[in-house]
Amino acid sequence: MENNKKEYMLCGVLAIIVIIMSILSPDRFLSLYNLQTMAFQLPEFGIIALGMMIVILTGGINLSITSGSALAGIMAAFILSGRVMVGASIGMSIALAIGVILVTSVLLGLLNGFVVAYIGVTPILVTLGSKTLYEGISMWLTKGGAISNFPEAYYWFGNESIIGIPVPMIIFIIIALITYVLLEKTPWGTRVYMVGSNPTAAVFSGINIKRVLMQVYVYSALMAGLAGVIMLSRYNSAKVDLGSSYLLQSVAAVVLGGTNIAGGSGKVFGTVIAVAILQVISSGLNILGVNRFIIDMITGAILIAVLTLNIISNRRESRRKSDETVLVAENRG
């Protein structure tokens, strides 16, 4: 119960926000259209947040996650729009496009992971540099425009439902479950947490930190690529800023979900609930007519507030443990 305290609190916060939005705009917020819209929007955001979470667990960050998603999407868009494989069947084009997204994402993840793990450059600098690099390549490929006109069959990934459940939501649930199992139920997940909490102890435990970091950045890039599959389908276009608004939001969701920004602790369930909270806030304020820039300001304020509260909480916990240690030593003396 104690270990899940933060997650239970987040569920309570989500319930309160839903109630408030329902009271402020019951006809529109609780409408079937708005609920479906949120169900289609949340998965792409949630998948990127999971990709950000796994990097932050190791004490790093991936500022190139959305620009990498956009670049992989642009590479696939050339195939989907028929600019590369003229005359190919629709099924072959879609399969090849998804394959290109995944392969491109892995390559981008390997680049970040190699520089961070084997060269030793600080993650924030590496991913800031790769973010600029990916955006530059995307701009060069698209000439600043958008690539569109995909096969209608490709819309299935981002716009269709199965027994009333949106396909993107099904994809997100599967990915969230896989990430949960990998992080919280496997030895690999234990290694990821150890690398983030105490790298020195991890080395003495026989953990190959460089390999773990490489795998983490590849996994993060794969999450970005899978989110790109959905976004391409939903928007029917690929461009440089595809999904760019999710960069700040993903960091906010991870921190709000209870993941320590310094690494070492955090749960998938917490991140998922935090994603839902931010999605409800965004959709609710949008319905109320609040300016998009104001919503971004609120997201930034939430991030700063949560980081501040986490630091205060960690300091209090450290003082409490220190006082307990002193008290035990005095009693023994």
C-alpha positions as CSV (number, residue, x, y, z in Angstrom):
1,M,0.0,0.0,0.0
2,E,2.8,2.4,1.0
3,N,4.7,1.7,-2.2
4,N,1.7,2.7,-4.3
5,K,0.8,5.8,-2.3
6,K,1.8,8.2,-5.1
7,E,-0.2,6.3,-7.7
8,Y,-3.3,6.3,-5.5
9,M,-3.0,10.0,-5.0
10,L,-2.7,10.6,-8.7
11,C,-5.9,8.6,-9.3
12,G,-7.6,10.8,-6.8
13,V,-6.3,13.9,-8.5
14,L,-7.5,12.6,-11.9
15,A,-11.0,11.9,-10.5
16,I,-11.1,15.5,-9.0
17,I,-10.1,17.1,-12.3
18,V,-12.7,15.1,-14.2
19,I,-15.4,16.1,-11.7
20,I,-14.4,19.8,-12.0
21,M,-14.3,19.8,-15.8
22,S,-17.7,18.0,-15.8
23,I,-19.2,20.6,-13.6
24,L,-17.8,23.5,-15.6
25,S,-18.9,22.1,-19.0
26,P,-21.1,19.0,-18.5
27,D,-22.6,19.0,-22.0
28,R,-19.3,19.3,-23.9
29,F,-16.7,17.6,-21.7
30,L,-18.8,14.5,-21.0
31,S,-20.0,14.3,-24.6
32,L,-19.3,11.1,-26.6
33,Y,-17.4,13.2,-29.1
34,N,-15.0,14.7,-26.6
35,L,-14.4,11.4,-24.8
36,Q,-13.6,9.7,-28.1
37,T,-11.3,12.6,-29.1
38,M,-9.4,12.2,-25.9
39,A,-9.2,8.4,-26.4
40,F,-7.6,9.0,-29.8
41,Q,-5.2,11.8,-28.7
42,L,-3.9,10.2,-25.5
43,P,-2.1,7.2,-26.9
44,E,0.5,9.1,-29.0
45,F,1.2,11.3,-26.0
46,G,1.3,8.3,-23.7
47,I,3.7,6.3,-25.8
48,I,6.2,9.2,-26.1
49,A,5.9,9.7,-22.3
50,L,6.8,6.1,-21.7
51,G,9.8,6.5,-24.0
52,M,10.9,9.6,-22.0
53,M,10.3,7.8,-18.7
54,I,12.7,4.9,-19.4
55,V,15.5,7.3,-20.2
56,I,14.8,9.5,-17.1
57,L,14.9,6.3,-15.0
58,T,18.7,6.1,-15.8
59,G,19.2,9.7,-14.9
60,G,19.2,10.9,-18.5
61,I,16.8,12.7,-20.7
62,N,15.8,12.5,-24.4
63,L,15.2,15.9,-25.9
64,S,15.2,14.5,-29.4
65,I,12.3,12.1,-28.8
66,T,9.8,14.1,-30.8
67,S,12.1,15.3,-33.5
68,G,13.2,11.7,-34.0
69,S,9.6,10.6,-34.3
70,A,9.0,13.3,-36.9
71,L,12.1,12.3,-38.9
72,A,11.1,8.6,-38.9
73,G,7.6,9.6,-39.9
74,I,8.9,11.7,-42.8
75,M,11.0,8.8,-44.1
76,A,7.9,6.6,-44.0
77,A,5.8,9.3,-45.6
78,F,7.8,9.3,-48.8
79,I,6.8,5.6,-49.2
80,L,3.1,6.1,-48.1
81,S,2.7,9.0,-50.6
82,G,4.0,6.9,-53.5
83,R,7.1,9.1,-54.0
84,V,9.5,6.2,-53.6
85,M,7.7,2.9,-54.5
86,V,5.6,4.0,-57.4
87,G,3.2,1.2,-58.4
88,A,3.6,-0.8,-55.2
89,S,0.6,-2.4,-53.6
90,I,-1.1,-0.6,-50.7
91,G,-0.3,-3.4,-48.3
92,M,3.3,-3.5,-49.3
93,S,3.7,0.2,-49.0
94,I,2.2,0.3,-45.5
95,A,4.3,-2.6,-44.3
96,L,7.5,-1.1,-45.7
97,A,6.6,2.3,-44.3
98,I,6.1,0.9,-40.8
99,G,9.3,-1.0,-41.1
100,V,11.2,2.2,-42.2
101,I,9.8,4.0,-39.1
102,L,11.0,1.3,-36.8
103,V,14.4,0.8,-38.4
104,T,15.0,4.6,-38.6
105,S,14.0,4.9,-34.9
106,V,16.5,2.2,-33.9
107,L,19.3,3.9,-35.8
108,L,18.5,7.2,-34.1
109,G,18.4,5.5,-30.7
110,L,21.7,3.9,-31.4
111,L,23.3,7.2,-32.2
112,N,22.1,8.8,-28.9
113,G,22.9,5.7,-26.9
114,F,26.4,5.4,-28.4
115,V,27.4,9.0,-27.7
116,V,25.9,8.9,-24.1
117,A,27.2,5.4,-23.1
118,Y,30.5,4.9,-24.9
119,I,31.7,8.5,-25.4
120,G,30.3,9.8,-22.1
121,V,28.7,13.0,-23.2
122,T,26.0,14.3,-20.9
123,P,22.5,13.1,-22.1
124,I,21.0,16.6,-22.2
125,L,23.7,17.9,-24.5
126,V,23.7,14.8,-26.7
127,T,20.0,14.8,-27.3
128,L,19.8,18.6,-27.7
129,G,22.4,18.2,-30.4
130,S,20.6,15.3,-32.1
131,K,17.3,17.2,-31.8
132,T,18.8,20.0,-33.9
133,L,20.3,17.4,-36.3
134,Y,17.1,15.5,-36.8
135,E,15.2,18.7,-37.4
136,G,17.7,19.9,-39.9
137,I,17.5,16.6,-41.8
138,S,13.7,16.8,-41.7
139,M,13.7,20.3,-43.0
140,W,16.0,19.4,-45.8
141,L,13.9,16.4,-46.8
142,T,10.6,18.3,-46.7
143,K,11.8,21.7,-47.7
144,G,9.7,23.0,-44.8
145,G,6.5,21.7,-46.1
146,A,4.3,18.6,-45.4
147,I,4.1,15.2,-47.1
148,S,0.5,13.9,-47.3
149,N,-2.0,11.9,-49.3
150,F,-1.4,8.5,-47.7
151,P,-3.4,5.4,-48.6
152,E,-6.8,5.3,-47.0
153,A,-6.1,1.9,-45.5
154,Y,-3.3,3.5,-43.4
155,Y,-5.9,5.6,-41.5
156,W,-6.8,2.4,-39.6
157,F,-3.9,2.8,-37.2
158,G,-5.0,6.2,-35.9
159,N,-8.7,6.6,-36.7
160,E,-10.5,3.3,-36.4
161,S,-11.9,1.3,-33.5
162,I,-12.2,-2.4,-32.6
163,I,-15.5,-3.2,-30.7
164,G,-15.7,0.4,-29.8
165,I,-12.1,0.8,-28.5
166,P,-9.9,3.1,-30.6
167,V,-7.0,1.3,-32.3
168,P,-4.5,3.8,-30.9
169,M,-5.7,3.1,-27.4
170,I,-5.3,-0.7,-27.9
171,I,-1.7,-0.1,-29.2
172,F,-1.0,2.1,-26.2
173,I,-2.3,-0.4,-23.7
174,I,-0.2,-3.2,-25.2
175,I,2.9,-1.0,-25.2
176,A,2.3,0.1,-21.6
177,L,1.9,-3.5,-20.5
178,I,5.1,-4.5,-22.3
179,T,7.0,-1.6,-20.7
180,Y,5.5,-2.5,-17.3
181,V,6.6,-6.1,-17.5
182,L,10.1,-5.2,-18.8
183,L,10.8,-2.5,-16.2
184,E,9.1,-4.0,-13.1
185,K,9.1,-7.8,-13.6
186,T,12.4,-8.6,-15.4
187,P,16.1,-8.6,-14.5
188,W,16.7,-6.0,-17.2
189,G,14.3,-3.6,-15.5
190,T,16.2,-4.1,-12.3
191,R,19.4,-3.2,-14.0
192,V,17.8,0.0,-15.5
193,Y,16.7,1.1,-12.0
194,M,20.1,0.3,-10.5
195,V,21.9,2.3,-13.2
196,G,19.7,5.3,-12.3
197,S,19.9,5.0,-8.5
198,N,23.5,4.1,-8.0
199,P,25.8,3.6,-11.1
200,T,28.8,2.7,-8.9
201,A,26.9,-0.1,-7.1
202,A,25.7,-1.2,-10.5
203,V,29.2,-1.6,-11.8
204,F,30.2,-3.6,-8.7
205,S,27.2,-5.8,-9.2
206,G,28.4,-6.8,-12.6
207,I,26.0,-4.7,-14.7
208,N,27.2,-3.5,-18.0
209,I,26.1,0.1,-17.7
210,K,27.1,1.0,-21.3
211,R,25.0,-1.8,-22.7
212,V,22.0,-0.9,-20.5
213,L,22.2,2.8,-21.5
214,M,22.4,1.9,-25.2
215,Q,19.3,-0.4,-24.9
216,V,17.4,2.3,-23.0
217,Y,18.0,5.0,-25.7
218,V,17.0,2.5,-28.4
219,Y,13.8,1.6,-26.6
220,S,13.0,5.3,-26.1
221,A,13.5,5.9,-29.8
222,L,11.3,2.9,-30.7
223,M,8.5,4.4,-28.5
224,A,8.9,7.6,-30.5
225,G,8.6,5.6,-33.7
226,L,5.5,3.8,-32.7
227,A,3.9,7.1,-31.7
228,G,4.9,8.4,-35.1
229,V,3.0,5.5,-36.7
230,I,-0.2,6.7,-35.0
231,M,0.4,10.4,-35.6
232,L,1.0,9.9,-39.3
233,S,-2.3,8.1,-39.6
234,R,-4.3,10.6,-37.5
235,Y,-3.0,13.7,-39.2
236,N,-2.5,12.2,-42.7
237,S,0.7,14.2,-43.1
238,A,4.3,14.3,-42.0
239,K,6.3,17.5,-41.2
240,V,9.2,18.8,-39.2
241,D,7.2,19.7,-36.1
242,L,5.1,16.5,-36.0
243,G,4.4,15.8,-32.3
244,S,6.7,18.6,-31.1
245,S,4.2,19.8,-28.5
246,Y,4.6,16.5,-26.6
247,L,8.3,17.1,-25.7
248,L,7.6,19.3,-22.6
249,Q,4.4,17.5,-21.9
250,S,6.1,14.1,-21.8
251,V,8.7,15.3,-19.2
252,A,5.9,16.8,-17.2
253,A,3.9,13.6,-17.3
254,V,6.9,11.5,-16.2
255,V,7.8,13.8,-13.3
256,L,4.1,14.2,-12.3
257,G,3.8,10.4,-12.4
258,G,6.4,10.0,-9.6
259,T,9.5,9.3,-11.6
260,N,12.6,10.8,-10.0
261,I,14.1,13.3,-12.4
262,A,17.6,12.2,-11.1
263,G,16.7,8.6,-12.0
264,G,16.4,5.3,-10.0
265,S,12.6,5.3,-9.2
266,G,9.3,5.6,-11.0
267,K,6.5,3.4,-12.2
268,V,4.7,2.9,-15.5
269,F,1.3,3.1,-13.9
270,G,2.1,6.5,-12.4
271,T,3.2,7.8,-15.8
272,V,0.1,6.5,-17.5
273,I,-2.2,8.2,-14.9
274,A,-0.2,11.4,-15.2
275,V,-0.7,11.3,-19.0
276,A,-4.4,11.0,-18.4
277,I,-4.4,14.0,-16.0
278,L,-2.6,16.2,-18.5
279,Q,-4.8,15.1,-21.3
280,V,-8.0,15.8,-19.3
281,I,-6.6,19.3,-18.3
282,S,-5.7,20.1,-21.9
283,S,-9.0,18.9,-23.4
284,G,-11.0,20.5,-20.6
285,L,-9.3,23.9,-20.9
286,N,-9.6,23.8,-24.7
287,I,-13.4,23.2,-24.4
288,L,-13.6,26.2,-22.0
289,G,-11.9,28.3,-24.7
290,V,-8.6,28.8,-22.9
291,N,-5.8,29.9,-25.3
292,R,-3.3,27.1,-26.3
293,F,-0.4,29.2,-25.0
294,I,-2.1,29.5,-21.6
295,I,-2.4,25.7,-21.6
296,D,1.3,25.4,-22.3
297,M,2.0,27.8,-19.5
298,I,-0.1,25.7,-17.1
299,T,1.8,22.6,-18.2
300,G,5.1,24.3,-17.5
301,A,3.9,25.6,-14.1
302,I,2.8,22.0,-13.2
303,L,6.3,20.7,-14.1
304,I,8.1,23.3,-12.0
305,A,5.7,22.8,-9.1
306,V,6.0,19.0,-9.1
307,L,9.8,19.2,-9.4
308,T,9.9,21.7,-6.4
309,L,7.6,19.5,-4.3
310,N,9.7,16.4,-5.1
311,I,12.9,18.1,-4.1
312,I,11.4,19.3,-0.8
313,S,10.0,15.9,-0.1
314,N,13.3,14.2,-0.9
315,R,15.1,16.6,1.5
316,R,12.7,15.9,4.3
317,E,13.0,12.2,3.7
318,S,16.8,12.5,3.8
319,R,16.7,14.5,7.1
320,R,14.3,12.0,8.6
321,K,16.6,9.1,7.8
322,S,19.6,11.0,9.1
323,D,17.8,11.8,12.4
324,E,16.8,8.1,12.7
325,T,20.4,7.1,12.1
326,V,21.7,9.5,14.8
327,L,19.0,8.3,17.2
328,V,19.9,4.7,16.7
329,A,23.6,5.5,17.2
330,E,22.8,7.4,20.5
331,N,20.7,4.5,21.8
332,R,23.5,2.0,21.1
333,G,26.0,4.3,22.8
